[in-house]
Amino acid sequence: MKKSVLALAVLGMFASAAQAQSSVTLYGIIDAAAVYNTNQAANGGGKFSVDAGQLLTSRWGIKGSEDLGGGLKANFNLEGTLANDTGAAGAGFGGNSFTQAGNNTSLFDRLSWVGISGDFGAVTLGRNNILGVDSVGLADPMSLAHAGTNPNIMFSGMNSGGFYGGFGTNQGGSALRQNNSIKYVSPLVSGFGGALMYGFGEKAGDNSASSYAGLSGFFTDGTNGAAIAYAKMKDVSNAATLTSWAAGAKYKVIPTLALRGTYSHSVVDGNIVIAPFGNANNRKIAVIGLGADYFVSDQITLTGAYYNTKRSGDFEGKADQYIALAKYAFSKRTTAYASVTYAKAGSAAIQDTSLALGIIGVNTGSSRAGRTAVGLLHAF
């Protein structure tokens, strides 16, 4: 009898919790493509592979919201990367070289926060997207496709440990999302809004070491929009600073044609060694992105994109990418796609080819390469 009473009490507790929770949603994206890349070996050989997350990064997540009354809501979001080509979950952060992707593997590496929202806007605490992802990222020429080779994601989002080293709360690797952060996003007023975010380095005796600070402003009318974002990060010893400005805009010229453009500029200030290039003081990386979407029909979209990446201050380097992308929507949740990318670096030297983000193999003696991907995305 006692066990029965206890079981009923436990069930009643879960039932009460379920009634109090307004909504909980399990969601995700499974995306995989067959990929062929030229000039990946010293003899000029190519590589075939099956890669996850080529149109959009594969992911899974849980999010929920509870109505607290008076216009207030409690919210949470847990989201992690899925490497569905191997079955692995989560991604690493903390690496600070080309050969070190990340020391720390996190199941919910993309988002992990709890917060509250209302007429004042929204406040979230935990692991958050940096402000450029939520604002400028929406104007990316490819809508954030090909994440691993997209200059806006890797450079504008400061997502490359090999170039940006140990800055921010992650202490290396991806700066695209920051641990231990508090984020505020304002409500829209006549289409205008803004956001503030601060990430704590959590170093005893030095509150600014490994910190992140960002602000952004944006405008949208539901179809067109523009945004600007600023970020400032410190390294673990508080001896160097990484700052970045990024801006973007999208405009639908006619119902069948939309234009997108972005610009970002990042600078390292201070003596910090980032392998394999040595001292990164005064390292500058600038990215220009231009793109156009042509809506052939409700099902077919054609995208053309161009990225120009330049490096200066420590080494001179440059690389261009030209991308053609076609998408066919079988439904609102399932899309087939194919893309062709051509990358051209300023030379075959690593300071140039590395800016092509793996499209051109490093130390292959080539300054050009092509990449073809054919894949399928399903959202749930």
QUILIN-V505793 format. One record per residue. N is the residue number from 0. RES is the residue in one small letter. PHI is phi in radians with two decimals (none if undefined). BURIAL is 1 if it has 9 or more other C-alpha atoms within 8 Angstrom, else 0. D_FIRST is the distance of its C-alpha to the first C-alpha in Angstrom with 2 decimals. Layout:
N;RES;PHI;BURIAL;D_FIRST  N;RES;PHI;BURIAL;D_FIRST
This chain:
0;m;none;0;0.00  1;k;-1.07;0;3.80  2;k;-1.11;0;5.40  3;s;-1.15;0;5.03  4;v;-1.12;0;6.20  5;l;-1.09;0;8.58  6;a;-1.09;0;9.81  7;l;-1.12;0;10.59  8;a;-1.14;0;12.31  9;v;-1.12;0;14.30  10;l;-1.07;0;15.33  11;g;-1.12;0;16.38  12;m;-1.13;0;18.42  13;f;-1.14;0;20.22  14;a;-1.12;0;20.87  15;s;-1.13;0;22.45  16;a;-1.10;0;24.52  17;a;-1.14;0;25.69  18;q;-1.21;0;26.78  19;a;-1.27;0;28.65  20;q;-1.39;1;30.48  21;s;-1.16;1;33.46  22;s;-2.80;0;34.28  23;v;-2.33;1;33.76  24;t;-2.18;0;36.34  25;l;-1.70;0;36.73  26;y;-2.51;1;40.47  27;g;3.07;1;43.17  28;i;-2.37;1;46.55  29;i;-2.02;1;47.43  30;d;-2.38;1;51.17  31;a;-2.54;1;53.29  32;a;-2.52;1;57.03  33;a;-1.48;1;59.59  34;v;-2.23;1;62.04  35;y;-2.20;1;65.52  36;n;-2.15;1;67.23  37;t;-1.49;1;70.89  38;n;0.88;1;72.45  39;q;-1.91;1;69.46  40;a;-2.27;1;71.34  41;a;-1.08;1;74.61  42;n;-1.54;0;76.32  43;g;1.49;1;75.40  44;g;-1.20;1;72.66  45;g;-1.72;1;69.79  46;k;-2.53;0;66.07  47;f;-1.71;0;63.69  48;s;-2.74;0;60.02  49;v;-1.96;1;56.87  50;d;-2.08;1;55.64  51;a;-1.47;1;52.63  52;g;1.07;1;52.91  53;q;-1.59;1;56.55  54;l;-1.46;1;56.54  55;l;-2.42;1;53.58  56;t;-1.04;1;51.48  57;s;-1.11;1;48.47  58;r;-2.81;1;45.24  59;w;-2.50;1;41.62  60;g;-2.77;1;39.75  61;i;-2.26;1;36.87  62;k;-2.40;1;37.70  63;g;-2.67;1;35.97  64;s;-2.59;1;36.78  65;e;-2.11;1;34.98  66;d;-1.37;1;36.87  67;l;-1.64;0;36.82  68;g;1.55;0;39.07  69;g;1.14;0;42.66  70;g;1.48;0;43.85  71;l;-1.63;1;41.83  72;k;-2.38;1;39.76  73;a;-1.70;1;37.79  74;n;-2.32;1;38.60  75;f;-2.56;1;38.00  76;n;-2.65;1;39.64  77;l;-2.08;1;39.09  78;e;-2.54;1;41.76  79;g;-2.30;1;43.01  80;t;-1.26;1;45.94  81;l;-2.04;1;45.56  82;a;-1.68;1;48.17  83;n;-1.26;1;47.49  84;d;-1.32;0;50.57  85;t;-2.16;0;48.75  86;g;1.61;0;45.09  87;a;-1.32;0;44.97  88;a;-2.23;1;43.20  89;g;1.44;1;44.29  90;a;-2.46;1;47.74  91;g;-1.51;1;49.31  92;f;-2.46;1;51.00  93;g;1.87;1;53.11  94;g;-1.26;1;55.87  95;n;-2.41;1;59.43  96;s;-2.69;1;61.71  97;f;-1.10;1;62.52  98;t;-1.65;0;60.88  99;q;-2.13;1;57.73  100;a;-1.27;1;55.45  101;g;2.90;1;52.82  102;n;-1.39;1;51.23  103;n;-1.99;0;47.81  104;t;-1.67;1;45.76  105;s;-2.09;1;43.43  106;l;-1.08;1;40.86  107;f;-1.83;1;41.40  108;d;-1.33;1;45.11  109;r;-1.49;1;46.27  110;l;-2.56;1;44.09  111;s;-2.80;1;41.24  112;w;-2.54;1;41.08  113;v;-2.29;1;39.23  114;g;-2.87;1;41.16  115;i;-2.40;1;41.80  116;s;-2.42;1;44.32  117;g;-3.05;1;46.02  118;d;-1.08;0;49.50  119;f;-1.38;0;50.62  120;g;2.13;1;49.92  121;a;-2.44;1;47.30  122;v;-2.14;1;46.36  123;t;-2.26;1;44.55  124;l;-2.24;1;43.70  125;g;2.45;1;43.37  126;r;-1.68;1;45.39  127;n;-2.09;1;47.72  128;n;-1.11;1;50.68  129;i;-1.17;1;53.96  130;l;-1.18;1;55.74  131;g;-1.15;1;58.36  132;v;-1.18;1;55.80  133;d;-1.34;1;54.51  134;s;-2.06;1;58.01  135;v;-1.09;1;60.96  136;g;-1.03;1;58.96  137;l;-1.22;1;58.81  138;a;-1.79;1;62.60  139;d;-0.98;1;62.64  140;p;-0.96;1;65.22  141;m;-1.94;1;62.74  142;s;0.96;0;59.64  143;l;1.20;1;58.29  144;a;-1.25;1;58.71  145;h;0.87;1;59.42  146;a;-0.95;1;57.56  147;g;-1.23;0;58.71  148;t;-2.10;1;62.39  149;n;-1.51;1;62.45  150;p;-1.03;1;64.60  151;n;-1.20;1;62.86  152;i;-1.29;1;59.45  153;m;-1.43;1;60.73  154;f;-1.81;1;63.52  155;s;-1.10;1;63.06  156;g;-1.52;1;59.33  157;m;0.86;1;60.24  158;n;-1.80;1;57.95  159;s;-1.90;1;60.21  160;g;-1.10;1;59.68  161;g;-1.13;1;63.02  162;f;-1.83;0;64.88  163;y;-2.01;1;62.77  164;g;1.01;1;61.36  165;g;-1.63;1;58.97  166;f;-1.77;1;58.92  167;g;1.48;1;56.04  168;t;-1.20;1;52.44  169;n;-1.35;1;51.92  170;q;0.99;1;54.78  171;g;2.30;1;56.33  172;g;1.24;1;56.06  173;s;-1.19;1;54.83  174;a;-1.77;1;55.55  175;l;-1.03;1;54.50  176;r;-2.29;1;51.11  177;q;-2.16;1;50.55  178;n;-1.25;1;47.65  179;n;0.87;1;46.61  180;s;-2.02;1;48.29  181;i;-2.08;1;48.18  182;k;-2.27;1;49.66  183;y;-2.16;1;50.79  184;v;-2.13;1;52.07  185;s;-1.33;1;53.81  186;p;-1.28;1;53.63  187;l;-1.35;0;56.60  188;v;-2.17;0;59.41  189;s;0.94;0;62.05  190;g;1.59;0;60.98  191;f;-1.74;1;61.29  192;g;-2.70;1;58.58  193;g;-2.70;1;58.11  194;a;-2.63;1;55.69  195;l;-2.29;1;55.36  196;m;-2.66;1;53.43  197;y;-2.41;1;53.27  198;g;-1.97;1;51.74  199;f;-1.57;1;51.28  200;g;-1.28;1;52.62  201;e;1.00;0;50.41  202;k;-1.75;0;53.10  203;a;-1.08;0;53.17  204;g;1.49;0;56.47  205;d;-2.59;0;57.67  206;n;-1.24;1;55.84  207;s;-1.66;1;58.15  208;a;-1.09;1;58.06  209;s;1.02;1;56.28  210;s;-1.63;1;55.81  211;y;-2.26;1;56.12  212;a;-2.37;1;57.52  213;g;-2.55;1;58.17  214;l;-2.56;1;59.21  215;s;-2.63;1;60.04  216;g;-2.36;1;61.46  217;f;-2.67;1;61.32  218;f;-2.43;1;62.41  219;t;-2.63;1;61.32  220;d;-1.91;0;62.22  221;g;1.71;0;59.60  222;t;-2.14;0;62.08  223;n;-1.77;1;64.38  224;g;-2.98;1;63.57  225;a;-2.62;1;64.73  226;a;-2.69;1;63.14  227;i;-2.45;1;64.14  228;a;-2.46;1;62.06  229;y;-2.28;1;62.77  230;a;-2.42;1;60.95  231;k;-2.42;1;61.66  232;m;-2.27;1;59.98  233;k;-1.94;1;60.63  234;d;-1.52;1;60.41  235;v;-1.14;1;58.41  236;s;-1.63;0;61.45  237;n;1.07;1;62.48  238;a;-1.78;1;65.91  239;a;-2.48;1;65.98  240;t;-2.26;1;65.03  241;l;-2.00;1;64.36  242;t;-2.09;1;65.12  243;s;-2.57;1;65.01  244;w;-2.02;1;66.19  245;a;-2.55;1;65.26  246;a;-2.50;1;66.13  247;g;-2.75;1;65.71  248;a;-2.64;1;66.42  249;k;-2.33;1;65.91  250;y;-2.56;1;67.99  251;k;-1.57;1;68.02  252;v;-1.19;0;71.74  253;i;-2.41;0;71.45  254;p;-0.97;0;68.50  255;t;-1.81;1;69.01  256;l;-2.45;1;69.78  257;a;-2.21;1;67.90  258;l;-1.94;1;69.27  259;r;-2.37;1;67.43  260;g;-2.65;1;68.75  261;t;-2.45;1;67.47  262;y;-2.55;1;68.98  263;s;-2.45;1;67.50  264;h;-2.60;1;69.07  265;s;-2.16;1;67.48  266;v;-2.43;1;69.16  267;v;-1.70;1;68.31  268;d;-2.18;1;69.89  269;g;2.24;1;69.95  270;n;-1.44;1;70.29  271;i;-2.51;1;67.37  272;v;-1.63;1;67.61  273;i;-2.19;1;65.86  274;a;-1.17;1;66.40  275;p;-1.73;0;68.50  276;f;-1.71;0;70.94  277;g;1.41;0;71.08  278;n;-1.11;1;71.54  279;a;-1.76;1;70.25  280;n;-0.96;1;71.95  281;n;1.23;1;73.30  282;r;-1.20;1;71.68  283;k;-2.10;1;71.74  284;i;-2.30;1;70.15  285;a;-2.11;1;70.88  286;v;-2.26;1;69.57  287;i;-1.93;1;71.02  288;g;-2.21;1;69.11  289;l;-2.32;1;70.46  290;g;-2.74;1;68.98  291;a;-2.51;1;69.21  292;d;-1.92;1;66.90  293;y;-2.03;1;68.55  294;f;-1.61;1;66.38  295;v;-1.15;1;68.00  296;s;-2.75;0;65.43  297;d;-1.12;0;61.82  298;q;-1.75;1;60.91  299;i;-1.95;1;63.56  300;t;-2.23;1;64.14  301;l;-1.93;1;66.85  302;t;-2.21;1;66.82  303;g;-2.07;1;69.60  304;a;-2.46;1;69.05  305;y;-2.46;1;71.14  306;y;-2.23;1;70.25  307;n;-2.07;1;72.79  308;t;-2.05;1;71.59  309;k;-2.25;1;73.92  310;r;-2.15;1;73.60  311;s;-2.69;1;76.01  312;g;1.65;1;76.42  313;d;-1.85;1;75.72  314;f;-2.29;0;76.63  315;e;-1.52;1;78.07  316;g;-2.80;1;76.11  317;k;-2.76;1;75.46  318;a;-2.75;1;73.82  319;d;-2.10;1;73.56  320;q;-2.20;1;71.07  321;y;-2.16;1;71.79  322;i;-2.25;1;68.93  323;a;-2.06;1;68.85  324;l;-2.30;1;65.44  325;a;-2.12;1;64.68  326;k;-2.20;1;61.34  327;y;-2.20;1;60.38  328;a;-1.58;1;57.27  329;f;-1.18;1;55.76  330;s;-2.76;0;53.22  331;k;-1.20;0;51.80  332;r;-1.94;1;49.54  333;t;-2.20;1;51.72  334;t;-2.35;1;55.15  335;a;-1.69;1;57.65  336;y;-2.63;1;60.20  337;a;-2.56;1;63.19  338;s;-2.48;1;65.10  339;v;-2.24;1;68.23  340;t;-2.13;1;68.86  341;y;-2.14;1;72.14  342;a;-2.02;1;72.30  343;k;-2.35;1;75.56  344;a;-1.68;1;75.83  345;g;-1.15;1;78.88  346;s;-2.82;0;79.51  347;a;-1.51;1;77.94  348;a;-1.30;1;77.15  349;i;-1.10;0;73.53  350;q;-1.16;1;73.92  351;d;-1.69;1;74.60  352;t;-1.13;1;72.52  353;s;-1.12;1;69.38  354;l;-1.26;1;69.49  355;a;-1.47;1;68.93  356;l;1.02;1;65.38  357;g;1.59;1;65.49  358;i;-1.13;1;67.32  359;i;-1.73;1;70.37  360;g;-1.11;1;69.64  361;v;-1.30;1;70.48  362;n;1.06;1;73.62  363;t;-1.69;1;74.53  364;g;1.40;0;78.01  365;s;-2.07;1;77.30  366;s;-1.92;1;77.05  367;r;-2.44;1;75.75  368;a;-2.86;1;72.89  369;g;-2.16;1;71.15  370;r;-2.48;1;67.55  371;t;-2.15;1;66.31  372;a;-2.36;1;62.70  373;v;-2.29;1;61.27  374;g;-2.63;1;57.60  375;l;-2.44;1;54.70  376;l;-2.11;1;52.15  377;h;-2.27;1;48.93  378;a;-1.88;1;46.78  379;f;-2.38;0;43.21
